[in-house]
Amino acid sequence: MDEKFLESARREPRPEFTAELRGKLARQVATTREPRRLALRPELAIAAGVVVAAAAALIAFPSVRASAEAFLDLFRVRNFTAVSFDRARMDKLRSLDAGKGLMVLEHASGEAQAPEPIVYPNAAAAGAAAGLDVRQPGYLPAGFALDTVMVEAQGESRMTVNEPKLRALLDALDLHDVTIPPGLNGQSVTVRRPPVVIQHFRRGRSEIALIQARSPEVTLPPGVDLERLGEIGLRILGLDAGEARHIAASIDWHSTLVIPVPLEASSFRHVTVQGNPGLLIQSRGEAGTEHERIREGTVILWSEGDRVFGVMSGLSGPDLIQVAESVR
Amino acid sequence: MSSETAVLSRWIPWSAPAREADWEALYAEQMPRVYNFFRYRVGDGAEAEDLTSATFERAWRSRARYRGDLAGFAAWLFAIARNLAVDHYRARRPHVPLEAAESLAAPGSADRDAAHRSDCERLLVLLSALPDRERELISLKYGAGLTNRAIARVTGLGESNVGTILHRTIAGLRERWDRKETHHG
């Protein structure tokens, strides 16, 4: 008798039992469903880009959601672009943050986190709550139907910059050649996040999410050098000095949302949606931690006037572009 | 379960705290573990399925609390499973004398499948004769496939203590098993 033998009495559960219990759990969830929470706060996605875009250097930490959300409002989104980063760098940032709490932006007033989304019975009701003429897709792949409509209420918060922590972060990353623009410490950034409408369309376990909002707004201290801060953000993401400088100089940091995407697991390309500039990001999927993984899927972000849209799904790029093109 | 809406969040490191749990993946992975924990713990058959169902139904009611900590959720699942096993024994404590294990025929057939089934049945009967704590640890280790560290987390025992108890229990099982082999040999 050895360990292998002791394990040999294991059995796969009967398929009928597995399916029956799965169904029972699904029914239980359906009958006790709380208002659904978004895994991704849409503005957080925007925030991530703005982190790089605007003061990126100042944050760059996963635990600093409030900080990230604050930075989303540093500008109005008109264009999108993406920057590849090495996942190892993000792991390093996480470990630094976990060990030292290097929060570069400190919450000063207003909401610290975005509120939970509220479920509405239909798009019209959500639109009335959000003060937005909610647009809907004219085309959905066969079998998809509207499942849930939610609104995340508007919010405002003010953050202040902690320059010593930024310096500590740069040191921890061995970025000793990076100079911080003078006068940042204690400066405040005010974030105003308009309401966000999220529509979920479902076909069995597959889902398409359509997110729309007016562009968030941020009030910055006068004289902030966004290009310089963006360059620092890119360095923090792992780009070398020359690359960061070159990319930073090529971006309009007042209107471009820069999305960091993991080099190993995804690709991106610029697209046009209804004649407007957009970005398509495709994930090839990636094994994650024990129960988390990066799923295969597609995200399309685009803007139209003062509005930003995002559509995301496990569908292929061409299918999702068709959905995006049909949003009216 | 998580949805494709999580895709973007998974690209964006800042959104990590908002990662949504992949409940379907968790179910697919943990259900067989919980089921086999009960098979080793209370025996094969309908009881193992009933207790597995009860564990998941209870856990699912409050799963939202564990959205950001699926490892914690898995540990919680087994905490529920342990409690249900205790309740089960309180309600109906089966008495399985050690002789029952020895009464099962040792494999002598040329039919390997039949021999394997017989071995497994005999093992489960041997397990049923173990004291509660030993059987629980064997069930967590070899039924559910947990590591000693995970077992320590679930049971509150020290990791080295878990290893020691398992070692001693396996030695006892082996001795009883071999004793029977000798009888049949």
Interface residues (C-beta under 8 A of the other chain):
Chain A: M1 E3 F5 L6 E7 S8 A9 R10 R11 E12 P13 R14 F17 T18 L21 R22 K24 L25 Q28 V29 T32 E34 R37 L38 A39 L40 R41 L44 A45 A47 A48 V51 I59 A60 F61 P62 S63 V64 R65 A68 M90 L93 R94 I198 H200 R205 S206 E207 I208 A209 I259 P260 V261 P262 A265 S266 I281 S283 G288 T289 E290 H291 E292 R293 I294 R295 G297 T298 V299 G310 M312 S313 G314 L315
Chain B: M1 S2 S3 E4 T5 A6 V7 L8 S9 R10 W11 I12 P13 W14 S15 A16 P17 A18 R19 E20 A21 D22 E24 A25 L26 Y27 E29 M31 P32 Y35 N36 R39 Y40 D44 E49 T52 S53 F56 E57 W60 R61 A64 R67 L70 A71 F73 A74 H116 D119 C120 L123 L124 I138 K141 Y142 G143 G145 I170 L173 R174 W177 D178
